[in-house]
Amino acid sequence: MRHILTALIGIVFLCGAAHGAQDRALPESQVDKQRAVAAEIAATGGATRGATRAQTGPMLAAAAFTSSGIPTSSVSISGVTANSASVPRFGRFELTVALTVNDGVAVDRPFETDPARGGLDLYADFSSPTGVVKRAYGFYDAATAPATWKIRFAPDEMHATNPWTYAIGTVPASAPLTGSFLCDSVGTAASSKGWLRIDRTALRFSGDGTTFWGLGHNTGWRPDVEVPTAAVMRSNGLNVLSFWMSEPWVRQYPDASGKQVLPARAPLENVGGGLGNYNQSACAYIDGVVSRAEAAGLYLIPSLWAHDEVRDASSPWGAASWDNSAYQSVCAGAGQFYVTSNPDGSDTEAWHYQKNRYRYIVARWGMSTAIAAWVGMVEIDGTSGIEADKRAWSAKVRAHLASIDPYRIAASGAYPFVVTKTDDASSDATSFPSFLDLMGCDTYSSKRRNYDTVVSGTTYPGIATTIANQTDAMRGVGKPCLHTEFGGEIASGSAASQPTHLHNGIWAALASGSAVSPMLWTDGGSYPMLDPATTTGTAMLTHYRHLSAFAGALSYAGSPDLVKALPTYNHGSIKGWGMRLGGSNDRGFVWTQAAQNLNHTSYRKPVPTVTVGYLASGTYAVTWVNTWTGATIQTSSVTATVVTVGGTATTGIVVKIPAIAYRDAAVRFALSTGSAAAKTSQLAVGDDGVSMASSATTGAAVHKGKGHGCGLGSGLALLIAGLGLALRGFITRPAF
């Protein structure tokens, strides 16, 4: 019976999605994605899915907490155990705290922070050897028996003899308990650089001060977000993984004894567990993802919420998984999720429980250097609610996280948090988050075009043009930026193919100023996984590896002083993007893309060249790289001369483009060490490679292809075979 119910849930979910596609302007990218969701529900039984290979957390019974909460009148600290007497810089220091509550009666609601509601507030103030005080909050960990209270912290100051000290406190107040530990070593290379913080248009490590360029992908809602594994990612040059914190539609369900079983990818809060109760199997799963990322030197961008979770029938994209949200109990509809204040100024119930949840997330995982940033809401334009409430909510979540996270906030006050829209649904996708400190959007408007395509005289931008133009727009507000999702749809009627679509997108991002590469969406449907067991996955991983090697050779990569290189070409069908190091103006790089292979006869008379201006005088070492094979094509020396860029005479270099059987190539250039200017050049050494600005030109003019998203198709049909579900799209669309 449970399997029958699961199948029916899937049918309702898909019917709602199909209705939205026809009547509520569901973006076509969402239609693509619903197919993968349908296949997942059909293949796994949805809510009845057992643990996968990666779901190592226990399948726990839900605690029977009362809804009202018995007030907590007293708390005393009866003991504390530390995981170590000394930890390395940025390493995990963990306290397990024994509490006696209400004179021996167990706390009624351990995930609640308000004693009047049956909870308690546990925290520790940590004092560094130089007297800096940071507060870390405690959390209730019921992932293993017996359940315990824990406080996690990571020190950022080292001293051979002077310790860090701490004082543990509670609300209701208890006699404080104090202790100390040493931080006297650097630790492993994977964690010794510190947390990522915003520095103007760049991301910079808090520990060693180096800058960072991220190269990664997004596994979204997948039941196993670690495909490929951290080891495979790192061996192929990837260093960032983004993922949803749950599969929004997965439900808790009663086992044979009537206990509520918690699948490891069910939402942290859901209708089965109730509002304010956190799915400990899901928490244990995320514990594992974070720990493995730390060990591998991988950086994570978790999505706190996804659009599915806040979509009822009022959503512009139709209903999705609001019926599995525990917030139904305090919201009249999904749109009320974004309302944070009552008319009298007090917190709404929805905001009260959200604050508890954000605090729990920071308390449990915030100390990890593996957490690079947060996506507050994935594609907020698809959710229910009004725009003003969504914008106000986004700012309030950012402010709350910054106030409780002692690790990631920069001296400027900037905090790495973004809320996204998607460009195939919203014209303001690239500008919406400008009131936040990190810029980001999802792009699918060029999901079917590897290259710029002309149809009936209209130029539709390919993925490189789209990524570059949008990156330029987002970076234009003076903040670091990234595409949190992009992908080439591999389906009938689409001209996109992999790895070409991926190749063009990630190279354009590096060359146009992204802080992190566009995150390839991988759901196993129209958007293939980066699975090394598949031919497509292996091919895509190879292209990540080539880009990583090129970026890693740029010692200045990531400097916020990088500015637009403004490359120009002597052939109208060749264009490119690039950066140079501002200030010294003595190095940079350019990625060049042509309408045909660079060895085509049309490019030999005259020989194609790329010109880069605004450089220091002297002789430059020039290296061309084949972006498709990773091989060095040629090296040469070029002496700077007077060039004209945009009608202005300036000092620059003119470099011949090599003839290769590919449509693009990359070049890096640097003033030779023997040149006078090179002897006085000041260089900010970076980490794994980054670029911070872009400009694209075709011939002597900036390329301005007309952007146009593909129209939504004529309909959607459901095919139900037995109790299994399969969704097949019959969508009329241009084949480009």
Secondary structure as GFF3:
##gff-version 3
##sequence-region A 1 736
A	DSSP	alpha_helix	2	23	.	.	.	ID=ss1
A	DSSP	alpha_helix	28	44	.	.	.	ID=ss2
A	DSSP	three_ten_helix	46	48	.	.	.	ID=ss3
A	DSSP	beta_strand	75	82	.	.	.	ID=ss4
A	DSSP	beta_strand	93	101	.	.	.	ID=ss5
A	DSSP	three_ten_helix	102	104	.	.	.	ID=ss6
A	DSSP	three_ten_helix	115	117	.	.	.	ID=ss7
A	DSSP	beta_strand	121	127	.	.	.	ID=ss8
A	DSSP	beta_strand	133	141	.	.	.	ID=ss9
A	DSSP	beta_strand	148	153	.	.	.	ID=ss10
A	DSSP	beta_strand	164	171	.	.	.	ID=ss11
A	DSSP	beta_strand	177	181	.	.	.	ID=ss12
A	DSSP	beta_strand	196	199	.	.	.	ID=ss13
A	DSSP	beta_strand	202	205	.	.	.	ID=ss14
A	DSSP	beta_strand	211	212	.	.	.	ID=ss15
A	DSSP	beta_strand	216	220	.	.	.	ID=ss16
A	DSSP	alpha_helix	230	235	.	.	.	ID=ss17
A	DSSP	beta_strand	240	244	.	.	.	ID=ss18
A	DSSP	beta_strand	253	254	.	.	.	ID=ss19
A	DSSP	beta_strand	260	261	.	.	.	ID=ss20
A	DSSP	alpha_helix	280	296	.	.	.	ID=ss21
A	DSSP	beta_strand	299	303	.	.	.	ID=ss22
A	DSSP	three_ten_helix	307	310	.	.	.	ID=ss23
A	DSSP	three_ten_helix	322	324	.	.	.	ID=ss24
A	DSSP	three_ten_helix	326	329	.	.	.	ID=ss25
A	DSSP	three_ten_helix	334	338	.	.	.	ID=ss26
A	DSSP	alpha_helix	349	365	.	.	.	ID=ss27
A	DSSP	beta_strand	374	375	.	.	.	ID=ss28
A	DSSP	three_ten_helix	380	382	.	.	.	ID=ss29
A	DSSP	alpha_helix	387	404	.	.	.	ID=ss30
A	DSSP	beta_strand	417	418	.	.	.	ID=ss31
A	DSSP	three_ten_helix	432	435	.	.	.	ID=ss32
A	DSSP	beta_strand	439	443	.	.	.	ID=ss33
A	DSSP	beta_strand	453	455	.	.	.	ID=ss34
A	DSSP	beta_strand	458	460	.	.	.	ID=ss35
A	DSSP	alpha_helix	463	475	.	.	.	ID=ss36
A	DSSP	beta_strand	481	486	.	.	.	ID=ss37
A	DSSP	alpha_helix	500	512	.	.	.	ID=ss38
A	DSSP	beta_strand	520	521	.	.	.	ID=ss39
A	DSSP	alpha_helix	535	552	.	.	.	ID=ss40
A	DSSP	beta_strand	562	564	.	.	.	ID=ss41
A	DSSP	beta_strand	568	569	.	.	.	ID=ss42
A	DSSP	beta_strand	574	581	.	.	.	ID=ss43
A	DSSP	beta_strand	587	594	.	.	.	ID=ss44
A	DSSP	three_ten_helix	601	603	.	.	.	ID=ss45
A	DSSP	beta_strand	609	612	.	.	.	ID=ss46
A	DSSP	beta_strand	619	625	.	.	.	ID=ss47
A	DSSP	beta_strand	632	639	.	.	.	ID=ss48
A	DSSP	beta_strand	641	645	.	.	.	ID=ss49
A	DSSP	beta_strand	648	656	.	.	.	ID=ss50
A	DSSP	beta_strand	664	671	.	.	.	ID=ss51
A	DSSP	alpha_helix	676	679	.	.	.	ID=ss52
A	DSSP	beta_strand	697	698	.	.	.	ID=ss53
A	DSSP	beta_strand	701	702	.	.	.	ID=ss54
A	DSSP	beta_strand	716	721	.	.	.	ID=ss55
A	DSSP	beta_strand	724	729	.	.	.	ID=ss56
###
